[in-house]
């Protein structure tokens, strides 16, 4: 369990930060009329924020791993 948490630590952190960002987006920018499907309900915007946070972490870590592998090959 400890090894898994250490391996996926950046993804977990970015996912939580993305969820917090989605929640704050709903709170301060969200749709007041209720006609916006994502912004009108807090858990939709939070889930979208979590997904985007995970995807950003995955992209960043992919670039880091690729760059690290490239420098190790030289």
C-alpha positions in Angstrom: 0.0 0.0 0.0 2.8 2.4 0.9 4.6 1.7 -2.4 1.4 2.4 -4.4 0.8 5.7 -2.6 4.4 6.7 -3.2 4.2 5.8 -6.9 1.0 7.7 -7.5 1.6 10.6 -5.1 1.7 13.4 -7.8 -1.5 12.1 -9.4 -3.3 12.0 -6.1 -2.2 15.6 -5.2 -3.1 17.0 -8.6 -6.5 15.2 -8.5 -7.3 16.7 -5.1 -6.1 20.2 -6.1 -8.2 19.9 -9.3 -11.2 18.9 -7.2 -10.7 21.9 -5.0 -10.3 24.1 -8.1 -13.6 22.7 -9.5 -15.4 23.4 -6.2 -14.1 26.9 -6.0 -15.1 27.5 -9.6 -18.6 26.4 -8.8 -18.7 28.6 -5.7 -17.4 31.8 -7.3 -18.2 31.5 -11.1 -20.9 28.8 -11.2 -24.2 29.2 -13.0 -27.0 30.7 -10.8 -29.9 29.9 -13.1 -29.3 26.1 -13.1 -29.3 25.7 -16.8 -25.6 25.1 -17.1 -25.1 21.3 -16.8 -21.6 21.3 -15.4 -21.5 24.5 -13.4 -24.9 24.4 -11.8 -24.2 21.4 -9.4 -21.2 21.4 -7.1 -20.3 17.8 -7.6 -20.2 17.9 -11.4 -17.7 20.8 -11.4 -15.7 19.1 -8.6 -15.5 15.8 -10.6 -14.5 17.7 -13.8 -11.8 19.5 -11.8 -10.5 16.2 -10.5 -10.4 14.6 -13.9 -8.5 17.6 -15.3 -6.2 17.6 -12.4 -5.3 13.9 -13.0 -4.8 14.5 -16.7 -2.5 17.4 -16.1 -0.5 15.4 -13.6 -0.3 12.5 -16.1 0.9 14.8 -18.9 3.5 16.5 -16.8 4.9 13.2 -15.4 5.0 11.7 -18.9 7.2 14.6 -20.1 9.4 14.3 -17.0 9.9 10.5 -17.5 10.5 11.0 -21.2 13.1 13.7 -20.6 14.7 11.6 -17.8 15.0 8.6 -20.1 16.4 10.7 -22.9 19.2 12.0 -20.6 20.0 8.5 -19.3 20.4 7.2 -22.8 23.1 9.8 -23.6 
